[in-house]
Structures are given as structure tokens and as C-alpha cells.
Amino acid sequence: MAALSELTGISRSTLSRLELGQRRPSLELLLPISQAHQVPLDELAGAPEVGDPRVRLRPRRVHGSTVVPLTAFPGPLQAFKIILPARRSAPEPREHEGYEWFYVLSGRVRLILADHDILLTSGEAAEFDTRLPHWFGTDGEGPAEILSLFGRQGERVHVRAGPRNGGPPRT
């Protein structure tokens, strides 16, 4: 114990209390101990093994679009990749509980939100309360891909993007 105390700069009494379970290890104590023993911190702390982190994508067709859920479990916030077809359809604004945020990965997306008719291009984002009448699709010139985050009522995403010229967000 004296050698470990010397290597780590941690007092013998602190090391003894750690060993006997009379003191909870903090990060500032665990780091020098893991370095002295040349053991990874997660191994020293007994962290559980991390399983396969991949999300198994199961695309499905919804109203003519391809929707790929990116979240594996139901929860307050859901993520989707949506591929909107090129065909132009007549907007049918709808309302429902929740809050939506989407980011245009490619193509051009037309968003109708209440009295606003907005065209978003690659790299732009929009967020809105879904209790407002809304609809989004392509401008009819080609397909588009978006990353969408949807939350039930009260769930919001706190990311906002303005146009590339640095001016205020378009409305």
C-alpha cells in the first residue's frame, strides 16, 4: 500500500478506507489508481460491457414516403430519417399533439405552417408546435431527405438554424 500511495499521491489512510469500502471512490481517486495499475478506468470501476450500439433500421412506407425509425425504443423523443418522393402532392395540413424539428439533408422541402409557406433547402432546419396546421413535402422538383425529431407535447428540441447569410430565421 505504501508503494501505491507514493505512486498516486493518495494517502495510505484513504487507500485503506477505499479498500475496506469505508469510502466511496471518486474520479480524482480512481484515475491515478488506474494509471498506477495500468488498468482501464472502466475495468477498475466495474462498468458493464457495452453491447452492439447499432440501431437495426426497419424502413416502412407512410403516405408514400419512406420512414426509417432511428430510435429503437419508445420514449418522449423519437428520431426518423424520412425520404420524401419527388412527386408534388396537394398539401393537406394536419394538427396533432407534439413538437417537431427537422433538418434537410438533401433536396428541397416545402413546409406549410399555419399561414406560412416556406421552402427549406439542404442544411436548413425548422421546428414547430404540431398543434398548428402543418404539412411538409417536396417542391415537386426532386426527392428530399430529412432527419426528423418528434416529441410528444412539452418535448422540444433546442437547436435553431438561420439561413446561410447569417440573417434572422425565415418565417
C-alpha positions in Angstrom: 0.0 0.0 0.0 2.9 2.3 0.7 4.1 2.0 -2.9 0.7 2.7 -4.3 0.4 5.7 -2.0 3.7 7.0 -3.3 2.8 6.4 -7.0 -0.6 8.0 -6.8 -0.1 10.7 -4.2 -3.1 9.3 -2.3 -2.7 8.9 1.5 -2.4 5.4 3.0 -5.4 6.0 5.2 -7.6 7.0 2.1 -6.4 3.9 0.2 -7.2 1.7 3.3 -10.7 3.2 3.6 -11.2 2.6 -0.2 -10.1 -1.0 0.2 -12.4 -1.6 3.2 -15.3 0.0 1.5 -15.5 2.8 4.1 -15.0 5.5 1.4 -16.7 5.8 -2.0 -14.2 6.2 -4.8 -14.3 9.4 -6.7 -12.9 10.1 -10.2 -10.0 12.0 -8.8 -9.0 8.9 -6.8 -9.8 6.3 -9.4 -7.8 7.9 -12.2 -4.3 7.8 -10.5 -5.1 4.3 -9.2 -6.0 3.0 -12.7 -2.8 4.6 -14.1 -0.6 3.1 -11.4 -2.0 -0.4 -12.1 -2.2 0.2 -15.9 -5.8 -0.9 -15.9 -8.6 0.9 -17.9 -10.8 3.1 -15.7 -14.0 1.3 -16.8 -12.4 -2.1 -15.8 -11.4 -0.8 -12.5 -14.8 0.7 -11.8 -16.6 -2.5 -13.0 -18.5 -0.7 -15.7 -20.9 -3.0 -17.6 -19.9 -4.2 -21.1 -21.3 -2.1 -23.9 -23.4 -4.2 -26.3 -23.8 -3.7 -30.0 -24.8 0.0 -30.4 -26.2 -0.3 -33.9 -29.8 0.6 -34.4 -31.5 -2.0 -36.6 -33.1 0.0 -39.3 -36.6 -1.2 -40.5 -37.8 1.2 -43.2 -41.6 1.5 -43.7 -43.8 3.3 -46.2 -46.0 6.0 -44.8 -48.2 8.2 -47.1 -45.9 7.5 -50.0 -42.7 8.4 -48.1 -40.0 6.1 -46.7 -39.7 6.4 -43.0 -36.7 4.9 -41.1 -37.1 5.0 -37.3 -33.7 5.8 -35.8 -34.7 5.3 -32.2 -35.0 1.7 -31.0 -37.3 2.2 -28.0 -40.4 4.2 -27.5 -39.8 7.4 -25.5 -40.6 11.0 -25.3 -38.4 11.9 -28.3 -38.3 9.9 -31.5 -35.9 10.3 -34.4 -36.6 9.4 -38.0 -34.9 9.7 -41.4 -37.6 10.4 -43.9 -37.2 10.2 -47.7 -39.8 12.3 -49.4 -40.7 11.3 -53.0 -40.3 13.8 -55.9 -44.0 13.9 -56.8 -45.8 17.0 -55.8 -48.9 16.4 -53.8 -51.6 18.7 -52.7 -50.9 19.9 -49.2 -53.2 18.6 -46.5 -52.3 20.4 -43.3 -53.0 18.5 -40.1 -52.8 19.2 -36.4 -51.9 16.9 -33.5 -50.2 17.0 -30.1 -46.4 17.3 -30.1 -43.4 19.2 -31.3 -41.4 18.6 -34.4 -37.9 19.5 -35.6 -36.5 18.5 -38.9 -33.2 19.1 -40.7 -33.0 18.9 -44.5 -30.2 16.5 -45.5 -30.8 16.8 -49.3 -33.3 18.3 -51.7 -35.8 21.0 -51.1 -38.7 20.7 -48.6 -41.8 22.8 -48.7 -43.3 23.4 -45.2 -46.7 24.9 -44.8 -47.2 26.0 -41.2 -50.4 27.9 -40.4 -50.3 30.9 -42.7 -46.6 30.4 -43.7 -45.4 28.7 -46.9 -41.6 28.1 -46.6 -39.1 26.4 -48.8 -36.1 24.8 -47.0 -33.0 23.6 -48.7 -30.2 21.3 -47.7 -28.6 22.4 -44.4 -31.7 24.2 -43.1 -33.9 23.3 -40.2 -37.3 24.0 -38.9 -39.1 23.5 -35.6 -42.7 23.9 -34.8 -45.6 23.1 -32.5 -47.7 20.4 -34.3 -50.9 21.8 -32.8 -50.6 24.4 -35.6 -51.9 23.2 -39.0 -48.9 21.9 -40.9 -47.7 19.9 -43.9 -44.4 19.2 -45.5 -43.3 17.5 -48.7 -41.1 18.3 -51.7 -41.4 21.2 -54.0 -42.0 18.7 -56.8 -38.6 19.2 -58.4 -37.0 16.1 -56.9 -36.9 13.9 -53.8 -35.7 15.1 -50.5 -34.3 13.6 -47.3 -34.8 14.9 -43.8 -33.8 14.0 -40.3 -36.9 14.4 -38.1 -37.1 14.6 -34.3 -40.6 14.4 -32.9 -41.6 14.8 -29.3 -44.9 14.5 -27.5 -46.5 17.6 -26.1 -43.9 19.5 -24.0 -40.9 17.9 -25.6 -38.8 20.4 -27.6 -35.5 20.3 -29.4 -33.3 23.3 -28.7 -31.5 23.6 -32.0 -32.2 26.5 -34.3 -30.7 27.3 -37.6 -30.9 30.5 -39.6 -30.3 31.0 -43.3 -26.7 30.7 -44.5 -26.3 34.5 -44.9 -26.4 34.9 -41.1 -29.7 36.8 -41.1 -32.7 36.1 -38.9 -34.5 32.7 -39.4 -37.1 32.7 -42.3 -40.7 32.6 -41.4 
